[in-house]
Amino acid sequence: MSSHQSTAVNANAGVEAFIDALLRIKRPLEDAPSADAELIPLYVDTPGAWPDGTEVMVHVRKRGRGPHALLVHGWQGRTSDMEKISDALVASGFTVWAPHLPGHGSSGGERLSIPLAARVLRAVEGVAGPLALAVGHSIGGACIVQALEEGLQVDRVALLATPTHYGGFVRAMARQAGLEGPTVTHVLNRLQELIGVHPDRIDMRRQAASMRQPVLFIHASDDKVVPHEGAQAAAAIWPGAEWLLLDGLGHYKTLLEDPRVLRRVLQFASSHLAA
């Protein structure tokens, strides 16, 4: 093997290792589920050339009775991260469906992509029926929007600390890994093969213009994980979007358990019941 060929092989190996690290989940342990929760298995076909196989089993927690609400946790998150929101919705007369996304909780797989999660959400809709509400935290919100673009039917959507441009995220992570130029283009194209969608297509500023569901964006001004500017720009494009920016809540459970957030999400959800 020539030195040029050896360099190319090493570069490809570096790209594959970077992508695997980008997609692979460090599986978080799930907290004990609520006593009233039913655990439902679903089998979901995977998009693209997914490295975990052509099908993945996911578990969905179901609790409550009434109109159906979908709760979607974030990257390396837990369904229990949104337990207070779930409790409030159940108490207000909703049935809550909360999937463990692939690689999380008791679901199968070792990796996750936004298009795969979107398929999971559509599979939940297939079992639950019409959805009155979908609430997503962090990347869970991006998964909901991707599923909406692919045909998910939801009456109202709440997006909490949601990132908006997957391609931009990939480029930022590539820079941190020391990748640049044509190598980054190779990364993006290889990701398209694996996940079934080019990362630059997962752009909420593009998607928002065609959305018609009422939407509530909530973000913290001090969110260091997902700065609020991207979500605020998407909210300005989404017709009729409501935007709420709060101080001092960061990105994680402090945001998800803040009484102002719970009250606003419940008010937004309950307006569906009133209608």
C-alpha positions in Angstrom: 0.0 0.0 0.0 1.4 3.4 -1.0 1.7 6.2 1.5 -1.2 8.0 -0.3 -3.5 5.0 0.0 -2.5 4.6 3.7 -3.4 8.2 4.4 -6.8 7.8 2.7 -7.5 4.7 4.7 -6.6 6.4 7.9 -8.7 9.4 7.0 -11.7 7.2 6.3 -11.2 5.4 9.5 -11.1 8.7 11.3 -14.4 9.8 9.7 -16.1 6.5 10.6 -14.9 6.8 14.2 -16.1 10.4 14.4 -19.5 9.5 13.1 -19.9 6.6 15.4 -19.1 8.8 18.4 -21.6 11.3 17.1 -24.4 8.8 16.9 -23.6 6.5 19.8 -25.5 6.8 23.1 -23.9 6.5 26.5 -27.1 4.8 27.7 -28.5 6.5 30.8 -30.2 4.4 33.5 -33.9 5.0 33.6 -35.5 6.0 36.9 -38.2 3.8 38.3 -41.4 4.4 36.2 -44.6 5.7 37.7 -46.7 3.0 39.2 -49.6 3.8 36.8 -47.4 3.5 33.7 -47.8 0.7 31.1 -44.8 -0.2 29.1 -45.5 -1.0 25.4 -43.0 -2.4 22.9 -42.9 -1.2 19.4 -40.8 -2.4 16.4 -39.6 0.4 14.1 -38.0 0.1 10.7 -34.8 2.1 10.6 -34.0 4.7 7.8 -30.8 4.8 5.7 -28.0 2.3 6.2 -28.5 2.3 9.9 -25.6 0.5 11.7 -27.8 -1.1 14.4 -29.8 -3.0 11.8 -33.0 -2.6 9.8 -35.4 -2.7 12.8 -35.2 -1.5 16.4 -37.4 -2.3 19.4 -38.5 0.7 21.5 -40.4 0.8 24.7 -43.1 3.5 25.2 -44.5 4.5 28.6 -48.3 5.1 28.6 -50.3 6.6 31.4 -53.5 8.5 32.0 -56.8 8.7 30.1 -58.0 11.3 27.6 -56.6 13.1 24.6 -53.2 11.8 23.6 -50.0 13.7 24.4 -46.5 12.7 23.3 -43.5 13.6 25.4 -40.0 13.3 23.9 -36.9 13.4 26.0 -33.5 14.8 24.9 -30.2 13.3 23.9 -29.0 10.8 26.6 -32.0 11.8 28.6 -34.7 9.9 30.4 -38.5 9.9 30.1 -38.4 10.7 33.8 -36.8 14.0 33.0 -40.2 15.2 32.0 -42.1 13.5 34.8 -43.5 16.7 36.3 -44.9 17.7 32.9 -46.3 14.2 32.5 -47.9 14.3 36.0 -49.5 17.7 35.2 -50.9 16.5 31.8 -52.3 13.2 33.3 -53.9 15.2 36.1 -55.5 17.5 33.5 -57.1 14.6 31.6 -54.5 13.6 29.0 -53.1 10.2 28.0 -49.3 10.6 28.0 -47.1 8.5 25.7 -43.4 8.8 26.4 -41.0 6.7 24.3 -37.5 5.6 25.4 -35.8 6.6 22.2 -33.4 4.1 20.7 -30.3 3.6 22.8 -32.1 5.0 25.9 -33.8 3.3 28.8 -35.0 -0.2 28.0 -35.2 0.4 24.2 -32.9 -1.4 21.8 -30.1 0.0 19.7 -26.9 1.7 20.6 -27.2 4.9 18.5 -29.8 7.6 17.7 -30.5 9.9 14.8 -33.2 12.5 14.4 -34.8 10.7 11.4 -34.9 7.4 13.4 -36.5 9.2 16.3 -39.0 10.7 13.9 -40.0 7.2 12.8 -40.4 6.2 16.4 -42.8 9.1 17.0 -44.8 8.2 13.9 -45.0 4.6 15.2 -46.3 5.9 18.5 -49.0 7.8 16.6 -49.9 4.6 14.8 -50.7 2.9 18.1 -52.1 5.9 20.0 -54.2 7.4 17.3 -54.6 11.2 16.8 -52.3 13.3 19.0 -53.6 16.4 20.7 -50.1 17.6 21.9 -46.4 16.9 21.4 -43.8 18.2 23.9 -40.1 17.8 23.1 -37.1 18.7 25.2 -33.8 19.6 23.5 -33.2 17.2 20.5 -36.6 15.7 21.3 -38.1 18.9 19.9 -36.1 18.6 16.7 -37.3 15.0 16.4 -40.9 16.2 16.7 -40.4 18.8 14.0 -38.7 16.2 11.7 -41.6 13.9 12.3 -44.1 16.7 11.5 -42.3 17.2 8.1 -42.6 13.5 7.5 -46.4 13.4 8.2 -46.9 13.2 12.0 -50.3 14.6 12.8 -50.4 16.7 16.0 -52.7 19.5 17.0 -50.3 21.5 19.1 -46.5 21.5 19.7 -44.4 22.7 22.6 -40.6 22.9 22.0 -38.4 23.3 25.1 -34.7 24.3 24.7 -34.7 22.9 21.1 -31.8 23.0 18.7 -32.6 23.9 15.1 -29.9 23.0 12.6 -28.3 19.5 12.6 -25.8 20.3 9.9 -24.5 23.3 11.9 -24.1 21.1 14.9 -22.2 18.4 13.0 -19.8 21.1 11.6 -19.2 22.5 15.0 -18.4 19.0 16.4 -16.1 18.3 13.4 -14.2 21.5 14.1 -13.7 20.4 17.7 -12.4 17.1 16.5 -9.9 18.8 14.2 -11.7 17.9 10.9 -11.9 20.5 8.2 -12.5 21.1 4.5 -13.3 18.1 2.3 -13.3 15.8 5.3 -16.3 17.6 6.8 -18.1 17.3 3.4 -17.3 13.6 3.5 -18.7 13.4 7.1 -22.0 15.1 6.0 -22.4 12.8 3.0 -21.6 9.7 5.0 -24.2 10.8 7.6 -26.8 11.1 4.9 -26.1 7.5 3.9 -26.5 6.3 7.4 -29.5 8.3 8.6 -31.4 8.7 5.3 -31.4 12.6 5.3 -28.7 15.1 4.7 -28.0 16.9 8.0 -28.5 20.3 6.4 -32.1 19.3 5.6 -32.8 19.1 9.3 -33.1 22.8 9.6 -36.0 24.2 11.6 -35.8 27.6 10.0 -36.6 25.9 6.7 -39.2 23.6 8.2 -41.0 26.3 10.2 -42.3 28.1 7.2 -44.5 25.2 6.2 -45.8 24.4 9.6 -49.4 25.1 10.6 -49.7 23.7 14.1 -49.9 26.2 17.0 -46.5 26.0 18.7 -45.0 27.2 21.9 -41.2 27.7 22.2 -39.7 28.0 25.7 -36.0 28.6 26.2 -33.7 29.9 28.9 -31.5 32.9 28.2 -28.6 31.3 30.0 -28.8 27.9 28.1 -25.1 27.1 27.3 -25.9 23.8 25.6 -28.4 25.1 23.1 -28.2 28.9 22.9 -31.7 30.4 22.4 -31.0 32.5 19.3 -31.6 29.6 16.8 -35.0 28.7 18.4 -36.0 32.4 18.5 -35.2 32.7 14.8 -37.3 29.6 14.0 -40.1 30.9 16.1 -40.1 34.2 14.1 -40.7 32.1 10.9 -43.3 29.6 12.3 -46.7 31.1 11.7 -48.4 32.2 14.9 -45.6 30.8 17.2 -45.6 31.8 20.9 -42.1 32.5 22.3 -41.2 32.5 26.0 -37.7 33.3 27.2 -36.9 32.8 30.8 -33.8 33.6 32.9 -31.6 31.4 35.0 -33.0 27.9 34.1 -30.2 26.5 31.9 -30.9 23.5 29.7 -31.8 20.5 31.9 -34.2 19.6 34.7 -34.3 23.0 36.3 -36.0 24.2 33.1 -38.3 21.2 32.9 -39.4 21.4 36.5 -39.8 25.2 36.8 -43.3 26.1 37.9 -43.5 28.8 35.2 -42.7 26.3 32.5 -45.1 23.7 33.8 -47.9 26.4 34.1 -47.3 27.7 30.6 -47.2 24.2 29.0 -50.3 23.2 30.8 -52.1 26.3 29.8 -51.0 25.8 26.2 -52.1 22.1 26.3 -55.4 22.8 28.0 -56.4 25.4 25.3 -56.9 22.3 23.1 -59.4 20.8 25.6 -61.2 24.1 25.7 -61.4 24.2 21.9 
